[in-house]
Amino acid sequence: MTAEKLRSRVSEARTKLGDEARFIKSWIDDPLRTGSVTPSSPALARRMASFVDPEQPGPVIEIGPGTGPVTEALIERGIDESRLILVEYSPEFCELLRQRFPHATVVQGDAYALSKTLAGHLHEKAIALVSSLPLFTRPPATRTALAREAFPLLVEGAPFIQFTYSVISPIPRKGSGLKAFVSDWVLRNIPPARVWVYRQIR
């Protein structure tokens, strides 16, 4: 291994450890809002990003980006950084996101009041919404309300993409007016997770 590769791997390891430490601290401070003690794995982040079409023009909303693993996967997928609108509640994570993704729009605010939070930041309807929010820490009515508020911000047919560790849908299906696809388990995530993709029934 060359010295340059070694330095790169050491830097990546330090970044990963730093992100995990930030998540642990955030979880200790507010476990219901953070929901996990570790960031999403690259495998899970790539699976979530795979449901976004980079060829379709328009912004992409990401809610609950944390330290940015899914953001990185979206950029790797081909979504230009300037198209990303990142909604994050934690001031510390917002500062980190602005450093890592200087061309993205980082909005500090509450994703559960999405229209209000995005006022003045979303100038056209988005082609996808990608969520890493820990939805099961909220009651079913709140999760349903989030979806109902989100879809008017999206173009027709756009996906609402959400991961979960649970075996059931994080957004209640009954009476939702949504059709859903669920991925197989992403085993290279701790704990294993699945990705749900919701679209409005036309």
N, C-alpha and C positions, 0 to 999 in steps of 0.2 A: 504494500500500500504506500503510495506517495505521501509526502508530508502534506501536500495540499488537500488530498482526499481525507487524510487523518484529521486535519484542522476542520474541514467541512463537517465531518461526522461528529466531532466533539462539539462544534457549534450547534448542530441539529439536536444533539442530546441535551445540551444546556437549555435550548429553547423549549424542548418538550418537558423537561423537568420544571422549568419556570412556569409553563402554562398549567401543568398539573398542580403546582403549588398554589397558583392563583385560583384555580377551581376549588381546591380544598378550602382555602380561606373564604371564598365567596359562599361555599356551601355551609360552612360553619356559621358565617354571619347571617345567612338567610336561606336555610335548606329548602323551603317551599318554592322560592323563586329560582334558585339555581338548579335543584333537582338531581344533580349528578356531581360526583367528586372528581370526574375526569372529563376532558374534552372528547368529542366524537373521534373515533379512529379514522385514519385515512381511508380505510376500506368502506366504512359507513358513509363518510363524506362524499366519496366518489359515487356510491350508489345513489345518494340523494341528488347529486348534481346531474346524474345520467338522465333524469327525467325532465331536464330543462333543455330546450332546443336553442343552441347558440345562433342558429341562422335566422331565427325570428327576431325582428327588430323590436326594441322597447326595453324599458327598465325591468330589473328583477329585484323583488323585495326579499330580504332575508330578515327574519325576526329571531331574536335570541342567538346571535352569532357567537357570543362568548369571546374566545381568543382567536376565532377565525378559521378553524379547520375546514368548514363547509365553504366558506368564502374562497379559500385557496382552491378547493376542488372546482368551484364554479369558474374561476379564472382559468384553471387548467382545462376545463371543458370547452373553453373558447368564448366565455362571456367577458367582454371588455370590462375592466375594473370600473370605468366611469359609468357603466350602466347599473352598478350595484347600489342599492339603498339599504343600509344596514341599520336596523332598529334594535338598540340595546339599552337595557335599563341601568346597568352598572356603570358609574362614571369611570372606574378604573379600566374596565374592558373597553369603553368608548375611547379612552386615551390611547390604549394599546392598538385598537383597530385603526385609528387615524394615523398612527405611526407606520403600521404594516401595510395599509391600503390607502395611501394619500389621495388617490384619484376617486375613491368611492365616496358616496354621501353617507356619513355616519350621523344618525339621529339618536340622541339620548332621550328616551321616553318609554312609555308603557305600551307594549304591543297589544294589550287587551283593550286599549282605547285607540285603535289603529288609525282611524280617520283623523282624529284630532292630532295624534302624534305626527302624522305625515303631512298635515296641512302646510302648504308652502314648499314642500320638498318633492312631492310627486306631481309632475306636470302632464303626464299622460298615463293611461292605464298600463299596468305591468303585464308581462307575458308569463310570469310565474311568481308564486310566493313559496319560499322555502323556510320551514320552521324547525327550530331545535328547542322550542319551549317545552318544559316539562308539564304537558297538559294534564296529566293525571293528578297533579297537585291541586287542580282547580275543580270545582263541581261541574257536573255535566252541562248545566245551563250556561255557565261561563264559556265552556268550550264551544258550545253551539253558537253562542253570541259572537265569538271570535270569527268563526267561519262565515256567519251571516254578514259581518262587517267587512270581511276581507274580500269576498267575491265581487262586490261592486267596484273594487279598485283594480280588478283584473279584466283583461280582454276576454271575449267569449271563448270558452274552451280551455282557458289557462288552468294549469294545475296548482293545487294547494298541496305541498309536499311536506310530510311530517314523519319523523321517526318515533318509534316507541319500543320499550322493552317488554311491553305487555302483549298478551295473545289476542286482545280485543281492540277494536277500533278506538283510537284516542278521541275522535270526534263522533258523538252519538249519531247513529245512522237513521234511527226511526224518525220519520218526518223531516229529514234534513234536506230532501230534494237533491241529494248528491249521489253520484255513482263513485265507486271506489275500486282501486287496484291495490293489492298488498304484495310486497316482494317476498322472496324467501328470506330465511334468517341470515343475517350477516354475522357469521361466526367469528370473524376476526375483529370483533368489537367486544369490549368487556363492560357490562354483560352483553350477550348477543342481542341484536336489535333487528327490527323489520321496518321497512319504509312503506307508508300508506300514501297513495296519490288520489286526491279527491278532485272531481270536476262536477260542475253543475249539470244537471239533466236538462237538456234543451227542450 
